[in-house]
Amino acid sequence: MGEPVRIYCDGKVVDGQAQIYMVCYDAEGKIMACGENISEACKNDMAAQYLAVIDSLESALAFFSLAEYPVELYLNSKALVKHLSGKWPVKKKALHKLHQRAMAKMSRFRKIKVVFHGENIVGKVLEEAETQRQITEAKERSSE
């Protein structure tokens, strides 16, 4: 089980709900899954980012049985990376339960590393996937 599986996730608040995004790459760099989802009610972007971590890890466990694989979890929030790495305490009370939920999910993996990345990789991949879907649909319609 050499190269790690890479999971990129992000979240933001849209109309009071957590809009979460996730892309999961296998050890060869192929996309295993990508998507976006509306999660539970949410008041701020940090909470939405926690929900993205929780939902992404749950998907990795449930759909791909990745608990035994090394995982790298990429986030574009330095604060969240520091919280999940244990380098910074979670000061906001409203985030304590979300932090506990995220840490519980992380503990189910054999090996997990939380990494900061400054790019919106998730958004780029979702845009590419949507473009590819539209191209495929257009080809299917033209061949009918």
Secondary structure as the mmCIF struct_conf table of DSSP 4:
data_model
#
loop_
_struct_conf.conf_type_id
_struct_conf.id
_struct_conf.beg_label_comp_id
_struct_conf.beg_label_asym_id
_struct_conf.beg_label_seq_id
_struct_conf.end_label_comp_id
_struct_conf.end_label_asym_id
_struct_conf.end_label_seq_id
BEND BEND1 GLU A 3 GLU A 3
HELX_LH_PP_P HELX_LH_PP_P1 PRO A 4 PRO A 4
STRN STRN1 VAL A 5 VAL A 14
TURN_TY1_P TURN_TY1_P1 ASP A 15 GLY A 16
STRN STRN2 GLN A 17 TYR A 25
TURN_TY1_P TURN_TY1_P2 ALA A 27 GLU A 28
BEND BEND2 GLY A 29 GLY A 29
STRN STRN3 ILE A 31 ALA A 41
BEND BEND3 LYS A 43 ASN A 44
HELX_RH_AL_P HELX_RH_AL_P1 ASP A 45 PHE A 64
HELX_RH_3T_P HELX_RH_3T_P1 LEU A 66 GLU A 68
BEND BEND4 TYR A 69 TYR A 69
STRN STRN4 PRO A 70 LEU A 75
BEND BEND5 ASN A 76 ASN A 76
HELX_RH_AL_P HELX_RH_AL_P2 LYS A 78 LEU A 84
TURN_TY1_P TURN_TY1_P3 SER A 85 GLY A 86
BEND BEND6 LYS A 87 TRP A 88
HELX_RH_AL_P HELX_RH_AL_P3 LYS A 93 MET A 106
TURN_TY1_P TURN_TY1_P4 SER A 107 ARG A 108
BEND BEND7 PHE A 109 ARG A 110
STRN STRN5 LYS A 111 PHE A 116
BEND BEND8 GLU A 119 GLU A 119
HELX_RH_AL_P HELX_RH_AL_P4 ILE A 121 SER A 142
TURN_TY1_P TURN_TY1_P5 SER A 143 SER A 143
#
